[in-house]
Amino acid sequence: MKIYILTDIEGVSGVVQQRQQGLSGDGDGFYQRARQWLTMEINAAVDGAKAAGADKIIVIDGHGHNGGYNVVFENLSENADYVVGTPWDKYPPVMDKSFDLLFQVGAHAMAGTSPAVLEHTMSSAAVLNYWINGKRVGELGLLSMIASDYGIPTGLVTGDYYMCVEAKKLLGNNLFAVATKKALSRTSAVCYPLSKNLREIKKAAGDAVKNAELFKLLKVKRPVELRIDFLRTDMVRRYQDKPHCKIVDNRTLVIKAGNMIEVVNIWRNA
């Protein structure tokens, strides 16, 4: 059993404000505490999966701020290996058909979800929405679709309650989902105790490994069309004359390719 864990920070216990994302720089005390909580949640998922029989676990530091280096490295569990830093050779990095399950730890709801803590899709400064074959999806859905192209189902998500609702609707009720908090607004939430969340994440990770056969792939009909609605007109112009890319209007880009892996990497590399 080989587990791929991709992390973010907005869904982590106690994180409700932008300054906790690292936007104020490396030295901000709020961000430094959030890094510690992120590391603890990663360890809970790793150790839970390992105790349930996972042989190999790879963790990706997937939060884009601070150059993709948000974990507190010296405090990470010895039961996994870790990808930190950017840029990556592909999106998501080191993912291939050898993995059995995808976990998404610290995930957040898609842009436009209200209420939901720090909701956005990839970049709150650049992107309004993603659409796959006409279906609006957030990062959680996009990653699950890419993983499914490799034959990897999603077994566990952790984060805001409203992200969990989104995940269950997309991936089914067999998915293990741990709500670390419940949003009151974009920047406030009823936050559950960290110790409780860690205990539940560890248990859910183990349960996901033990019940891997329950999870279904999120298959996408081929060929695949990715539509991106950008925030500003200048953001779409950089794709002018790029292969497989079509600018539909001043803020909308469409990319078509054979499968999810191809379409996403065209977008990332264009």
N, C-alpha and C positions, 0 to 999 in steps of 0.2 A: 504494500500500500504506500503510494507516494502522493504527498499533499502539497499543493501550491497555495500559498497564503499571500494575498495582496492586501496591503494596509492603506488606510487613510487616517486623517486625524479628526475630521469634523464629527465623526460618530462616536468618538472615545468618551468615556465617562467624564463628566464634569466640564467638557468643552462646549461652550455656548457663544463665545464672542470671537470676533475676527482677530483680535490681538493674540489669541491662543493658537492661531494658525501659523504664527511666525511672521506675520506681515509687518510687525514692528522691528524685526531684526533679531539676530541671534541672542542678544543679551537680555531680551525682555523676560522678566520673571514669570509672567503668565504662560508664555510659550515653553519655557524650560520645565515648568510643572506638567504641562500637557504632554511633553515628550516622555516624561517619566511614566505617566498614566498609559500612554500608547505602548510603551515597552512592557509594562505589566500586563496589558491585555493581550499583546502578542504572546508573551510567555504562557499565559493561561491557555490560549488556543494550541500552542505548540506542545505543551506538556500534556494537555488532555488528549491530543491526537496520538502522541507517542505512547502514553499509558494504555491506549486502546489498541495498539498494535501497528501504528504507522511505522514503516521502515525508514522513510526518507521524507524530510520536510524542508521546503525552500520558502523563505519569507522575502517578499519584495517590499521595500520601503517606498510606498506609492504616493506619498504626499509630496506635491511638487515644490513646495517652498523649501528654502535652505538647500537647494541643489539636490533634493531627494535624499537628504541625510537628516532624518528626524529622530531616529531611535537613539537611546542611550546605550551605546554599543557594549560597554563593559558589563551591563546588567542583563544582557540577553541570555535566554536559555541555551544551554549547550546541546539541546536536542534538535537543533535546526541549523541550516546555513542561511546566509543573509545577503541579499543584493541591495547595496546602498549606492547613492550617487547617481548622477546623470551626465551625459545623455545615455540612452539605451540603444542597443543595436536594433531592436524591434519592439513593438508594443503588443502585449506585455512581454517583458524580457524573460529569456530562458524557458518560456512555456513551450512544451512539445507534447507529443502523444504518449509519453511515458508516465504522465501524471494520471492519478485516479480520481482526485477530487479537488475542487477549488473552494477555498474559504475566503470571504471578504470581511476583514476586521476593521472596525472604525468607519464603516461606510455611511454615506449620507444620501438623502433623497434627491431626486432629479429637480432641475430648475423649475420653478413655478409651483412646487408643492407647498401648501400653506395650511396649517403651520408646520414647519419642519426646520430643525436646527441647521443654519448655514447651508441651506439648500442651494445647489448649483449643478451644472453639468460641465465637467472638465475645467472650465475657467469662467468664474463669475464676471471677469473683466473682459471677456471676449465672446462667449457663446451664449445664445439664448436657448436653443434646443437642438437635439439630434433626432433624426428620424431614420429608421431602418425599414426599408420597403413600406414606407408610409406609416409606420408605427413609432410614436414618440417614446424614446428611451433615455434613461440617464446613464451614469457611469456603471452602476450596478448591472443594468441590462446589457449594456455594450460589452462589458467584460464577460458576462455569462454567455453571451452569444459567441464571442471569440473563442472562449474555452470549449464550447460545444463543437466548434469546427475541428478542434483537436480531439474530440471524443471525451471531454472532461466535464462532468456535471458539477453544478454548484451545490454544496451540501450544508454550508453554514454562512450566515451573515450576522454581523453585530453592529449596533448603532441606534440612532433615534427610532422611536416607535413608528414614526410615519415612514421611515425607510423600510422597516420590517413589513409594514402593510404593503408597500410597493413591491417588495421582494416576493412575498407570499402570492400576491396577485399575478406576478409574472412567472414564478417558478413552481408554484403549487404548495399545498399545505404540508407535504412531507419535509420541506425545507426546515432546518433548524435555524431559528432566528432569536437572537437575544437582544431585547430592547434595554439599552443602558440608561435611557432617559425618555421623557415624553415632552415634546415641544409645547410651549405656550405661545411663542412667536419665533421669528428667525433667530433671535439672539437671547432667548430665555427658555428654560425648561424645568420641569420637575426631574431632578437628577437622582438616580438610585445610588445607594452606597457603593463605593468602589469595591469593597470586599465582597459584597453580594454579587456584583457584576462579574468579578473575576471567578468566583465559584461557579456561576451559571455558564460562563464562557467555556471554562475547562470541561464541565460536564457535557455541554452541547457539542464541543469538538470531539470528545470521545464517542458520544452517541452517533455523530455523523459518520465517523470511521466504522463503527459497528454496523451501521445501517446503510452502507454505501450503495447497495443494490436498489434502494428505494428511489433514488434521485434520477430524474429524467433530463436528457439533453434539451437545451433550448434551441431547437433547430430553426434555421433561417432559410427560406426558399431561395434557390439560386437561379440566375445571378442576383447579386446584392446591390441595392441602391442605398447609399448613405447621403442624406441631406443634412446640411449644417446651416442653421440660421445664426449668423454672426450679429454681434452687437453694433458694429460700425461698418461703414462702407469700405474703409481702407483695408479692413481685415480680409475681405474676400478678393481684393484685387491682386494679391500676391499669387493667387492660383491661376491667373490669366495665362493661357497657352500651355498649362501643365497637362501632361498625358492623363487621360481618363477623367479629367475635371471639366465641369461645365458650370459657368456662372449663369444662374437663372435670373437674378436681379441684383440690385445693389448690395444686398446683404445675404444672399442665399447661394450656396455652393452645392452641386450634386456630383457625386463620384460613383461610378459604376464599375464593378469587377466581378470575378467569378465566384468569390466566397467572402466571408467575413474577414479572414486573415488578410487577404489581398486588399480589400477595400480600405481597411483601417491603416495598413502600412503605406498605401498610396497617399492617404491623407496625412500621415505623420511625416512622410519624407518629401512631400511636394514643396 
